[in-house]
Amino acid sequence: MDTALYYAEKWGLQQMANKLVNKPFRAVMLLSLMSAVLLGGCQQTGTEQAAPSGAAGQKEELKPVTLKYYFYGAAKPGDQTVYEAISKLVKEKINATVEFIKIPNNGDYTQKMTIMVNAQEEFDLAFTSPNYLNYYDHAAKGSFVDITELLPKYAPKTYAQFKPEIWEAAKVNGKIYASINQQIFARQAGVNLSKPLADKYGFDPKGVAKLSDLAPFLEKVKAGEPADKTDQLYNAQIKNQVFSYLYPYYEWETIGGTDVPGVAKSTEASPKVFNEYDTPEFKDFIMTNKMLMEKGLIAKDALTRPTFDTSKYAASPLATLMPGIEQSVKTTYKSDQYVIPFGKPMLTTPNAIATMTAVSSTSKNPERALMFLELMNTDKELYNLMVWGIEGVDYKKVGDNRIESLPGAKYGPAPGWMFGNQFNSYVVGTQPDDVWEKTKELNETATVSRLYGFNFSPDKVKTEIANCAAIINEYKANFNSGMYGADTEKKHAEFLAKLKTAGIDKVLAEKQAQVDAFIAQKKK
């Protein structure tokens, strides 16, 4: 084989290779082809400089690496088989294998990951948001890689899938520190409750307008069902920031993360920052939980029980309503559910970045980590393998884009919103065929916050923020579960006093100053 033909075939230029067999054409092409090859070689300054779109064809230039990826979720028997299949695909495309590491409980995720980050433990990728592994805080203090320039270079299709204003929501001090996962951005609060039980006890879900309205229904179930089925009727989600689920209903917006006190009303012309924990709304929330606990509707050992049977829950608050949500909650709670919305959908900065993937500042291969994120956002086979598992083992296809889980499936489904582009997902059950088109439409038609695009810089109040967050986490689980009982109001007053001592007023003042500056700039 002559040199021109060899390089044509080596670089995948099959059409040109075929032409080179024709000798008259060969002479003309030889010089231009060799020049292109040599020029490309001169321009290639390092193995990680190859454009990701060409990584699959140039994988021999990429050294083999292993990427360590942290997220939360319950371990499943089929995990390892699926992860090995994913790594096989990823290795073929970008010469990387991926070590997937689950932290079982979402409430423990932030705590365990924060310890790892502070200890400078080496890893590559992690799930982050304003709620979990606080994105704002860790971006500001350098826990994540600044990917402002790297993202368009190593994950260009991922970067291009959002308008520039969406990426503005991810900026901290003008820089992007995590890749946004494509999913529902508009937020609408609500609750779900068991349809079989509601129908059995003649409960009309349309009468539910707030969390306390669930009590009459749950009491009927408590009285009518066997005791061993009614020990955990209400899902208090004790370790989560459940109160923040209701913010879209109140038209409030978090500023700097849910464990950083100080919110503002999203629709005001000149938003004012206030302490959300010193409001009638929060008082009603904690007193409702107290009442539910006293009536035996929340598990009495909620703070110590290691696991809960989701099929026993008769009602639960929902952070995000979206097209097809009925199928999602049916899967979680193992029965058909009524879904009751509170308020209207809102598009806020924290909601646009409610689920992201960051590259750790301790990663030795940030470029390859971004190439992997590009695959998770653009490769439909890879994405659905991560979410649904292995075809023929965990699910079967019943349409071009529709699947059914198989009996005895050992994997998933995993939460698709946590990984890349959820719009690549198969649809299941009662989800409409156009669920992702409807989701996109909802994102584009939701009420937009006046503060959209604003990102709080915590630099001037880092100490006060850390002190306040520690106090919030000290009380949160007890407030969520109603465990303070008769002492709830006393504990609430104590909680507010501790926040004062921790410097909440300074935090609120700094937030207000930055909000005012943002609004003033917006009016210009």
Buried (B, 14 or more C-beta within 10 A) or exposed (E): EEEBBEBBBEBEBEEBBEBBEEEEEBEEBBEEBEEEBEEEEEEEEEBBEBEBEEBBEBBEBBEEBEBBBBBBBEEBEBBEBBBEBBBEBBBEBBBBBBEBBBBBBBBEBBBBBBEBBEEEEEBBBBBBBBBBBBBBBBBBBEBBBBBBEBBBBBBBBBBEBBEEEBBBBBBBEEBBBBBBBBBBBBBBBBBBBBBEBBEEBEBEBEEBEBBBBBBEBBBBBBEEBEEEBBBBBBBBBBBBBBBBBBBBBBBBBBBBBBBBBBBBBBBEEEBEBBBBBBBEBBBBBBBBBBBBBEBBBBBEEBBEEEEBEBEBBBBBBBBBBBBBBBBBBBBBBBBBBBBBBBBEBBBBBBBBBBBBBBBBBBBEBBBBBBBBBBBBBBBEEBBBBBBBBBBEBBBEEEEEBEBBBBEEBBBBBBBBBBBBBBBBBBBBBEBEEEBBEBBBEBBEEBBBBBBBBBBBBBEBBEEBBBBBBEBBBEBBBBBBBBBBEEEBEEBBEBBBEBBEEBBBEBBBBBBBEBBBEBBEEEEE
